[in-house]
């Protein structure tokens, strides 16, 4: 059933969206909480698909430097996805300031993940520049 989960996820998301719209139209006050729960359940239903590709990617990157960089990329993707979901849930329940704080914290976390690689790249660039001046 390769690729069959995504269309099923989309169908479930559309069904949930229409159901939530009806709940809102009929004045159900718990609709934002129900929407947040639907989003979390849909994500959890799909999350298991990533374990095999991530393991394969890490096994392909046997060299330690490449493996660390691949791990950093996966962390950045994970932080972005988690922050997006969390911010959406916070906005859905009316907490826009919390949503913005989550987004800002995610950007800071991504910077902290990437900073060692950025610092190393700048160092390499400076050494190449200095060698070019002295050579």
Residue pairs with C-beta under 8 A, 6 or more apart in sequence:
5 45
5 46
5 49
6 46
9 42
9 45
9 46
12 42
12 45
13 38
13 42
16 35
16 38
16 42
20 31
20 34
20 35
20 38
23 30
23 31
23 34
24 31
28 34
32 92
32 93
32 94
33 93
35 92
36 89
36 92
36 93
39 85
39 88
39 89
39 92
40 85
40 89
43 85
54 74
57 70
57 74
58 67
58 70
58 71
61 67
61 69
61 70
69 117
72 113
72 114
72 117
75 113
76 110
76 113
76 114
79 106
79 109
79 110
79 113
80 106
80 110
82 106
83 102
83 103
83 105
83 106
83 109
86 99
86 102
87 99
87 100
87 102
87 103
87 106
88 99
90 96
90 98
90 99
90 102
91 99
